């Protein structure tokens, strides 16, 4: 069973619908025991880093997340969940979870697109991902696949963690992590077949890891 972390940061039902479509057992939960019994968990979210961290700390879920990852529980961070596993965010000058070294920055209004015009903020719509290293989550995903983005801030992790990048006036990290701990700025649950394939690959990894234990 894949747990979908509920910390009052939205975007839960769309993730659940995608997993239901794939016939992947799942549950939306904030219960540490359910999270611990899952084969892996998804850390979604939309909104601001400051309010998200307040919600996590109010329910002590910030410590639960760290404990689960330390114990080797597979995790997939999406959008806000991708941003706040870093050390800090310039959004609300927020100290975040510090699970992966790095920070989250805001797109600059001075950044220009290919036509020489200022980019729109937030970055909203379909865009591609260029992998800079192999990632099992992208197995079976076409190289020219596009994914759905909605964000004004982007992750800047330690370069050793960067998996994929996207171009939007500049090149930014859109996927990072290591085996068992991945984070992506785009929404796989809203990205059609390519996104569903990523979610399916994550579930398969969780199952294989669970069966090997």
C-alpha positions in Angstrom: 0.0 0.0 0.0 1.2 3.5 -0.9 0.5 6.1 1.7 -0.3 9.7 0.6 0.9 12.1 3.2 -1.9 14.4 4.5 -0.5 17.6 6.1 -3.3 20.0 4.9 -1.3 21.1 1.9 -3.8 20.1 -0.8 -3.3 18.1 -4.0 -4.2 14.8 -2.3 -7.3 13.7 -4.3 -5.6 14.1 -7.7 -2.7 11.8 -6.5 -5.2 9.3 -5.1 -7.2 9.3 -8.4 -4.1 8.6 -10.4 -3.1 5.7 -8.1 -6.7 4.4 -8.2 -6.6 4.5 -12.0 -3.5 2.3 -11.9 -5.1 -0.1 -9.4 -2.4 0.7 -6.9 -3.6 0.2 -3.2 -3.3 3.6 -1.5 -4.5 5.6 1.5 -4.5 9.3 2.4 -3.2 9.5 5.9 -1.4 11.5 8.6 -1.2 8.5 10.9 2.5 7.6 11.6 1.5 4.0 12.1 -0.1 3.8 8.7 2.8 5.6 7.1 5.2 3.1 8.8 3.2 0.1 7.6 3.1 1.3 4.0 5.5 0.0 1.3 6.3 3.6 0.4 4.8 7.1 0.6 4.1 10.1 -1.6 4.8 13.6 -0.2 2.6 15.9 -2.3 1.5 19.4 -1.8 0.7 22.8 -3.2 0.9 26.2 -1.4 3.6 28.1 0.6 6.6 26.6 2.4 5.9 28.5 5.6 2.4 27.3 6.2 3.4 23.7 5.1 6.2 23.6 7.7 3.8 24.9 10.4 1.3 22.2 9.6 4.0 19.5 9.6 5.5 20.7 12.9 2.0 21.1 14.6 1.3 17.4 13.9 5.0 16.3 14.5 4.9 14.9 10.9 8.3 16.6 10.2 9.9 14.1 12.6 7.9 11.2 11.3 9.1 11.9 7.7 12.7 12.1 8.8 12.4 8.8 10.7 10.8 7.0 7.8 13.5 8.1 5.4 16.2 7.3 7.8 14.7 3.8 8.1 14.8 3.4 4.3 11.1 3.9 3.5 10.8 4.9 -0.2 9.4 8.4 -0.8 8.3 10.4 -3.8 8.1 14.2 -3.3 5.9 16.2 -5.6 5.8 20.0 -6.1 5.8 21.5 -2.6 6.8 18.1 -1.2 9.8 18.3 -3.6 10.8 21.8 -2.3 10.5 21.4 1.5 12.7 18.3 1.9 15.6 20.7 1.2 17.3 22.8 3.9 15.6 26.0 3.3 13.2 28.0 1.1 13.4 31.7 0.1 9.6 31.5 0.3 8.7 33.0 3.6 12.4 32.6 4.6 11.6 29.2 5.8 13.9 26.6 7.3 12.6 23.3 5.8 13.2 19.6 6.5 16.9 19.4 5.7 16.6 15.8 4.3 18.6 16.7 1.1 21.2 19.5 1.0 20.0 22.5 -0.9 17.5 25.3 -1.0 14.5 26.5 -2.9 14.7 29.7 -4.9 12.1 31.9 -6.7 12.2 32.5 -10.4 13.5 36.0 -11.1 11.3 38.5 -12.9 14.4 39.5 -14.9 14.7 36.1 -16.5 13.9 36.1 -20.2 12.4 33.5 -22.5 13.8 32.5 -25.9 12.0 35.4 -27.5 13.6 37.9 -25.1 10.5 38.5 -23.2 10.2 38.2 -19.4 9.0 34.7 -18.3 5.6 34.3 -16.8 5.6 33.5 -13.1 4.4 31.0 -12.1 5.8 28.6 -14.6 2.5 26.9 -15.6 1.9 24.3 -18.3 3.7 21.5 -20.1 7.4 21.2 -20.3 10.0 18.5 -20.8 12.6 17.0 -18.5 16.2 16.2 -19.6 17.7 13.4 -17.6 21.3 13.9 -16.6 21.6 10.5 -15.0 19.7 7.2 -15.2 16.6 7.0 -13.0 14.4 3.9 -12.8 11.3 6.1 -12.3 11.7 7.1 -16.0 12.0 3.6 -17.4 9.5 3.3 -20.2 8.9 7.0 -20.3 9.6 8.5 -23.8 12.5 11.0 -23.9 10.3 13.6 -25.5 7.5 13.3 -22.9 6.2 16.5 -21.3 5.0 17.0 -17.8 2.7 19.4 -16.1 4.3 22.2 -14.0 2.7 24.9 -11.7 5.3 26.7 -9.6 7.0 29.9 -8.8 9.9 28.4 -6.8 12.3 25.7 -7.9 14.7 23.3 -6.1 18.4 23.9 -6.0 19.8 20.7 -4.4 23.4 19.6 -4.0 24.5 18.9 -7.6 25.2 15.2 -6.7 21.4 14.7 -6.3 20.3 16.2 -9.6 18.5 13.7 -11.9 16.8 15.9 -14.4 16.6 19.5 -15.6 14.0 21.6 -17.3 14.4 24.8 -19.4 12.3 27.8 -18.5 14.2 31.0 -19.2 17.0 29.2 -17.5 17.9 25.6 -16.7 16.6 24.5 -13.3 16.5 21.1 -11.5 13.1 19.5 -11.9 14.0 16.0 -10.6 16.5 15.1 -7.9 17.2 12.4 -5.4 18.8 9.0 -5.0 17.4 5.4 -5.2 14.5 5.2 -2.8 14.2 9.0 -2.3 13.0 11.0 -5.3 11.5 14.5 -5.7 10.0 16.1 -8.8 8.8 19.7 -9.3 6.2 18.7 -11.8 2.9 16.8 -11.1 3.1 13.2 -12.4 -0.5 12.7 -11.4 -1.5 15.4 -13.8 0.9 14.5 -16.6 -1.0 11.8 -18.5 0.6 8.5 -19.5 4.2 9.6 -18.8 3.3 10.7 -15.3 1.3 7.5 -14.6 4.3 5.5 -15.7 6.4 7.3 -13.2 3.9 6.5 -10.4 3.7 2.9 -11.6 7.5 2.6 -11.5 7.6 4.0 -8.0 5.1 1.5 -6.8 7.0 -1.4 -8.5 10.2 -0.2 -6.8 8.4 -0.1 -3.4 7.0 -3.6 -3.9 10.3 -5.1 -5.0 12.1 -3.6 -2.1 9.4 -4.8 0.3 9.6 -8.4 -1.1 13.4 -8.4 -0.8 13.3 -7.7 2.9 
